[in-house]
Amino acid sequence: MAARAHGPNILITGTPGTGKSTLAAELCQRSTLNYVNIGEVAKQGDLYEGWDHIYECQMIDEDRVIDELEEKMGQGGNIVDYHSCEFFPERWFDIVFVLRTDNSILYDRLESRGYTGKKLEDNVQCEIFQTILEEARDSYKEEIVHELFSNTPEELEDNLEKVLSWIEHWKATH
Ligand SMILES: Nc1ncnc2c1ncn2[C@@H]1O[C@H](COP(=O)(O)OP(=O)(O)O)[C@@H](O)[C@H]1O
């Protein structure tokens, strides 16, 4: 099968709570692209390598996740959602969107998700220090990394339109 026969591969990354899964799921509803939630892929295949005692969650086995997705990513047409971005092969993605949310809004979203203490504070700090944005800029060509603000429903709609028009442009030119 030709490379990217099913369309472009898009990475949506950002601190937990910035709205990745909301944006990615809605994009898949409004396009022909396929939603790939890395947390779900790990869960379905039991692709873990141990327990993280600090954050009290499973640690995903990154190498096995990559092996699991390699063929699908080669075909193209995927929207990948994950809160980290440096371990993926750079060649997988045609564009990378990093979602950003103001600290106080993010704090409230994570608190209502049930995050408390260190987990809550560390995630808000991760956003304050632009950790994921820098990780994306270090891992991919600068011109394919785009920051998207995701504080309000209006911004969500703007982001949907931006990404959908990028997908249309990609399809028209490939
Ligand atoms: N642009 C936005 N404006 C308002 N609320 C949003 C926006 N994006 C996401 N949300 C809300 O924030 C919460 C976290 O979003 P979610 O998509 O689960 O984030 P992530 O996948 O990055 O962890 C959800 O309750 C979602 O409805």
The ligand as an ORCA input file, in Angstrom:
! r2SCAN-3c Opt
* xyz 0 1
  N     -11.691     24.303     24.616
  C     -12.344     23.864     25.709
  N     -13.176     24.697     26.356
  C     -13.835     24.280     27.458
  N     -13.730     23.050     28.003
  C     -12.917     22.162     27.387
  C     -12.188     22.527     26.204
  N     -11.466     21.458     25.823
  C     -11.732     20.476     26.723
  N     -12.599     20.891     27.652
  C     -13.078     20.136     28.833
  O     -11.931     19.907     29.649
  C     -11.941     18.616     30.219
  C     -10.647     17.892     29.817
  O     -10.678     17.651     28.400
  P     -10.075     16.324     27.778
  O     -10.387     16.346     26.319
  O     -10.473     15.104     28.550
  O      -8.512     16.589     28.003
  P      -7.236     15.630     27.765
  O      -7.642     14.592     26.757
  O      -6.176     16.549     27.244
  O      -6.870     15.076     29.099
  C     -13.215     17.946     29.702
  O     -14.198     18.097     30.705
  C     -13.589     18.745     28.478
  O     -14.969     18.761     28.246
*
